[in-house]
Amino acid sequence: MDKHGWLFKASLLSIATLTNAAAAVQVTVPMIMKDLPNQSQASIELLMSVTSFGILLFILLSNFLTRLIGNKKTVVLGVAIAVIAGVIPMFTENYAVLLASRFMFGAGVGLFNSLAISLISIYYEGKERDRLIGFENAAAAAATTIFTWLVGYLMSFGWHMTFGVYALGVIPLIMFGLFVSDKTPTVTGAATSTVSSQKPKLNATMIGYGIFMFILFVTYFGMTVKIAPLFEQAGYGTAAEASLISGISAATGFVAGVIFGSIKQILGRYMIGLGTLAGAVMVLVLSMSQNLILSGVAIAVYGLAFGMAVPAIYSAVAAKTDEASQNLGSTILLVAVNMGVFLSPYVFQLIASAFGDTSAVFSMRVDGLLVLALAVITLVTASLQKPERVPKPVHAK
């Protein structure tokens, strides 16, 4: 199938709809805690973060698996595992089974997560690559919006039913299986032997942005998992309302993905820093909010800012990485992301213990200050960089 056709692109991007799906059920933490009183809050939150550990391990295994069975079979296997494991919590309250199923959901996602990004960078380049990376982020955000709002609705039937949203993963399973070929794009002419002989190389850009993404996603998960407790502790919202407002963040993230390519042309190297700065301010506003409207606005703007910064990081790494190292670059970023998410509850638990404050408000304020520090460092670094010189196009006479 033609890689420039809309059906090919839609099918390629469809697997991104599951990459962030684990976060959709985070708002069920208070409900699960009530049904499992013998488990600590950290243990219940582990059900949300253990998926990232599964993703982390199987991202590393996916490179080996793709060499054995190819890209397409790896993606199809991963999506199938994620769908099956995702719905298992509908039928049990056994903590060990819940933990195992959430881990396996992450394992399934991990098998195709790096391919969801690297395949774009392999098939496309330049502005088209940036546009599709933005669309990939938009697809993930749109799915998160749908999943989150469905979870908010299904919560009225109990937390078990909320895990039924993962059955929607059958859609990308069918699309990718039918419309994406198992062939890797080839480079014609002399470039073919050059590319095939290259070995993946680690570079400073991968390492630097890997550290950045680790810290950013420690704070991201720390913020999202505390929204429902923050609303309940402040007394102006419920877990269901937190789910609805969290969906707004995903919706604005979708908008960010759609317009990403155009905004990147305007903001250039400052895009990551400005997006991070806006996100930091919104988290601090959320920590001081006393009503749903202000909280909703803060979370919406946060989603927009976050949706600009993250794809800009993937684009920056792709631009500084040769074709043979694209999958390595995306793998490093995804490992950093999932390490950040997995360790986030323990990082904030350690900070809370050190300061003797376990409230959601305190966690939000610490979160905002950490993101603010990232923003300052990134903006200073960007200001010291020389702007990239874009070569003028050569027109044939």
C-alpha positions in Angstrom: 0.0 0.0 0.0 1.2 3.5 -0.9 2.8 5.1 2.2 1.4 8.5 1.2 -2.2 7.3 1.1 -4.5 8.4 4.0 -5.5 4.8 4.9 -1.9 3.7 5.3 -1.2 6.8 7.5 -4.3 6.3 9.5 -3.6 2.6 10.1 0.1 3.4 11.0 -1.1 6.1 13.5 -3.9 3.9 14.9 -1.6 2.0 17.2 -0.7 5.3 19.0 -4.2 5.2 20.4 -3.1 2.6 23.0 0.3 4.1 23.9 -1.2 6.4 26.6 -4.3 4.3 27.4 -3.0 3.0 30.7 -3.6 6.5 32.3 -7.3 6.5 31.5 -8.2 4.5 34.6 -6.0 6.4 37.1 -9.1 8.2 38.5 -10.4 4.9 39.8 -7.7 4.8 42.5 -10.0 6.1 45.3 -12.7 3.6 44.3 -10.3 0.6 44.2 -8.9 1.7 47.6 -12.4 1.4 49.1 -12.9 -2.1 47.7 -9.4 -3.3 48.7 -8.9 -1.8 52.2 -6.1 -4.2 53.0 -3.9 -2.6 50.4 -2.0 0.6 51.0 -2.4 3.7 48.8 1.0 3.1 47.3 0.0 -0.5 46.4 -3.1 0.7 44.6 -1.2 3.4 42.8 1.2 0.7 41.8 -1.6 -0.9 39.7 -1.5 2.3 37.6 2.3 2.6 37.4 3.3 -1.0 37.0 2.1 -0.8 33.4 5.1 1.4 32.7 7.4 -1.2 34.1 5.9 -3.7 31.7 6.3 -1.2 28.9 9.9 -0.6 29.9 10.9 -4.2 29.9 9.2 -5.1 26.6 10.4 -2.0 24.8 13.8 -3.5 25.2 12.7 -6.9 24.1 10.8 -5.6 21.1 14.0 -4.8 19.2 15.0 -8.5 19.4 11.5 -9.7 18.6 11.2 -7.6 15.4 14.3 -9.2 14.1 12.7 -12.6 14.6 9.2 -12.0 13.3 9.2 -8.6 11.7 7.6 -5.3 12.5 4.0 -6.1 11.7 3.7 -9.3 13.6 5.4 -7.6 16.6 2.8 -4.8 16.6 -0.1 -7.2 16.1 1.1 -9.4 18.9 1.6 -6.5 21.2 -1.9 -5.0 20.6 -3.6 -8.4 21.1 -1.8 -8.9 24.4 -2.8 -5.3 25.5 -6.4 -5.8 24.7 -6.7 -9.2 26.5 -4.8 -8.1 29.6 -6.6 -4.7 29.6 -10.0 -6.2 30.2 -9.1 -8.8 32.8 -9.7 -6.4 35.8 -13.3 -6.4 34.8 -13.7 -9.9 36.3 -11.6 -9.9 39.5 -10.7 -8.2 42.7 -7.7 -10.4 43.4 -4.8 -8.0 43.9 -2.2 -10.3 42.4 -4.2 -10.9 39.3 -4.9 -7.2 38.9 -1.2 -6.5 39.3 -0.2 -9.2 36.8 -2.8 -8.1 34.2 -1.8 -4.4 34.4 1.9 -5.5 34.0 0.9 -7.6 30.9 -1.1 -4.7 29.5 2.2 -2.7 29.7 4.1 -5.6 28.2 1.8 -5.6 25.2 2.1 -1.8 24.7 5.9 -2.1 25.1 6.1 -4.5 22.2 4.9 -1.9 19.7 5.5 1.4 21.5 8.8 2.3 20.0 7.6 1.2 16.6 4.7 3.6 16.8 7.3 6.4 16.7 10.3 5.0 14.8 8.2 3.8 11.8 7.2 7.4 11.2 10.8 8.5 11.3 11.8 5.7 8.9 9.0 6.3 6.4 9.0 10.1 6.4 11.3 13.0 6.9 11.4 16.8 7.3 8.1 18.6 7.6 6.1 15.5 6.8 7.8 13.7 9.7 7.1 16.6 12.0 3.5 16.7 10.9 3.0 12.9 11.4 4.7 13.0 14.8 2.2 15.7 15.8 -0.6 13.6 14.4 0.7 10.6 16.3 0.5 12.6 19.5 -2.9 13.9 18.5 -4.1 10.3 17.9 -2.9 9.3 21.4 -4.5 12.3 22.9 -7.8 11.8 21.1 -7.9 8.2 22.3 -7.1 9.2 25.8 -9.9 11.7 25.7 -12.4 9.1 24.6 -11.1 6.5 27.1 -11.1 9.0 30.0 -14.6 10.2 29.3 -15.9 6.6 28.9 -14.2 5.8 32.2 -16.0 8.7 33.8 -19.3 7.4 32.6 -18.6 3.7 33.4 -17.5 4.6 37.0 -21.2 4.9 37.8 -21.4 1.1 37.3 -18.3 0.4 39.4 -14.6 0.5 38.8 -14.6 -3.0 37.3 -16.5 -1.8 34.3 -14.1 1.0 33.5 -11.5 -1.5 32.3 -13.9 -2.4 29.5 -12.6 0.6 27.5 -9.5 -1.4 26.5 -11.7 -3.6 24.3 -11.6 -0.6 21.9 -8.1 -1.7 21.1 -9.6 -4.2 18.7 -10.0 -1.3 16.2 -6.2 -0.5 15.7 -5.6 -4.3 15.8 -7.8 -4.7 12.7 -6.6 -1.5 10.9 -2.9 -2.2 11.3 -3.3 -5.9 10.5 -5.2 -5.2 7.3 -3.6 -2.0 5.9 0.0 -1.8 7.0 2.5 -4.1 5.1 5.3 -5.9 6.8 7.9 -4.3 4.6 10.4 -1.7 5.8 10.9 1.2 3.4 14.1 0.8 1.3 16.6 3.4 0.2 17.4 3.3 -3.4 20.8 3.4 -5.1 24.1 3.6 -3.3 22.4 4.8 -0.1 21.0 1.4 0.4 24.2 -0.3 1.2 25.3 2.6 3.3 22.2 2.5 5.5 22.2 -1.2 5.8 25.8 -1.3 6.9 25.3 1.4 9.6 25.0 0.3 13.2 22.8 2.2 15.7 24.8 4.9 17.5 24.1 6.5 20.8 24.5 10.3 20.8 24.4 13.2 23.3 21.0 14.3 22.1 19.4 11.0 23.0 21.0 11.0 26.4 20.2 14.6 27.2 16.5 14.4 26.2 16.3 11.0 27.8 17.1 12.6 31.2 14.7 15.4 30.5 11.9 13.0 29.6 12.5 11.0 32.8 12.0 14.0 35.0 9.2 15.4 33.0 7.2 12.1 33.2 7.9 11.7 36.9 6.1 15.0 37.3 3.4 14.2 34.7 2.3 11.0 36.4 2.6 12.7 39.8 0.2 15.4 38.6 -2.4 13.1 36.9 -2.7 10.6 39.6 -3.2 13.3 42.2 -6.0 15.2 40.4 -8.9 13.1 41.9 -7.4 13.2 45.5 -6.8 16.9 45.1 -10.5 17.5 44.1 -11.7 15.4 47.0 -9.4 16.8 49.6 -10.2 20.4 48.5 -13.9 19.6 48.7 -14.9 21.0 45.3 -15.0 17.8 43.1 -15.5 14.1 42.8 -13.5 11.3 41.2 -16.0 11.3 38.3 -15.6 15.0 37.8 -11.8 14.6 37.9 -12.1 12.0 35.1 -14.1 14.5 33.0 -11.7 17.3 33.5 -8.7 15.0 32.8 -10.4 14.3 29.5 -10.2 18.0 28.7 -6.5 17.8 29.0 -6.3 15.0 26.5 -8.6 16.9 24.2 -6.3 20.0 24.2 -3.4 17.6 23.7 -5.1 16.4 20.5 -5.3 20.0 19.3 -1.6 20.5 20.1 -0.8 17.4 18.0 -2.8 18.7 15.0 -1.2 22.1 15.0 2.3 20.9 16.1 4.0 21.1 12.8 2.9 24.7 12.2 3.7 25.9 15.7 7.1 24.3 15.5 8.0 26.4 12.5 7.2 29.6 14.6 8.8 28.7 18.0 11.7 26.7 16.7 14.2 25.7 19.3 12.2 27.5 22.1 9.2 25.2 21.7 10.2 22.6 24.3 11.1 25.3 26.9 8.0 27.4 26.4 5.7 24.4 26.4 7.4 23.2 29.7 7.1 26.6 31.2 3.4 26.9 30.4 2.9 23.4 31.9 4.7 24.4 35.1 2.6 27.5 35.6 -0.6 25.5 35.1 0.3 22.9 37.7 1.0 25.6 40.2 -2.3 27.3 39.4 -4.0 23.9 39.9 -2.4 23.5 43.3 -4.0 26.8 44.4 -7.4 26.4 42.7 -10.5 26.3 44.8 -13.1 25.5 42.1 -13.7 23.3 39.1 -13.7 26.0 36.5 -10.2 27.3 37.3 -8.9 23.7 37.7 -10.5 22.8 34.3 -8.8 25.8 32.6 -5.4 24.9 34.2 -5.6 21.3 33.2 -6.7 22.2 29.6 -3.8 24.6 29.1 -1.5 22.0 30.7 -2.6 19.5 28.1 -2.0 21.9 25.3 1.5 22.8 26.6 2.5 19.2 27.3 1.2 18.2 23.8 3.6 20.7 22.3 6.6 19.9 24.3 6.7 16.1 24.0 6.4 15.7 20.2 9.0 18.5 19.9 11.4 16.3 21.9 10.8 13.3 19.7 11.3 15.5 16.6 14.5 17.0 18.0 16.0 13.5 18.6 14.9 12.3 15.2 16.5 15.3 13.5 19.8 14.6 15.2 19.7 10.8 14.5 20.6 8.9 11.4 18.2 6.4 10.0 19.9 3.3 11.4 19.6 4.8 14.9 16.0 6.0 14.8 14.6 3.0 16.7 17.4 3.4 19.3 16.5 7.0 19.8 12.8 6.4 20.3 13.6 3.4 22.5 15.8 5.5 24.8 13.1 8.2 25.1 10.4 5.6 25.8 12.5 3.9 28.4 13.0 7.2 30.1 9.3 8.0 30.0 8.3 4.7 31.5 11.0 4.7 34.1 9.7 8.1 35.1 6.1 7.0 35.3 7.0 3.8 37.2 9.1 5.5 39.8 6.9 8.6 40.1 4.8 7.3 43.1 8.0 6.5 45.0 9.6 9.8 44.2 6.7 11.8 45.5 6.2 9.4 48.5 9.9 10.0 49.4 9.5 13.8 49.1 6.3 13.7 51.1 8.0 11.7 53.9 11.0 14.0 53.9 8.8 17.1 54.4 6.1 15.4 56.5 3.3 16.4 54.2 1.3 13.8 52.3 -1.5 16.1 50.9 -2.3 16.2 47.2 -1.8 20.0 47.3 1.8 19.7 48.5 2.5 17.1 45.9 1.1 19.4 43.2 3.3 22.3 44.3 6.4 20.2 44.3 5.4 18.9 40.9 5.0 22.4 39.5 8.4 23.6 40.9 10.2 20.6 39.4 8.6 21.3 36.0 9.5 25.0 36.4 13.2 24.1 37.0 13.1 22.0 33.8 11.7 24.9 31.8 14.3 27.4 33.0 17.2 25.0 32.2 15.7 24.3 28.7 15.1 27.9 27.8 18.6 28.9 28.9 20.1 26.0 26.9 18.0 27.0 23.8 19.1 30.6 24.1 22.7 29.6 24.0 22.2 27.4 20.8 22.8 28.8 17.4 19.6 28.8 15.3 19.5 26.0 12.7 20.1 27.2 9.2 17.5 25.9 6.8 18.9 25.4 3.3 17.1 27.2 0.5 15.2 24.9 -1.9 16.8 24.5 -5.3 14.4 25.0 -8.1 14.9 23.2 -11.4 15.2 25.4 -14.4 
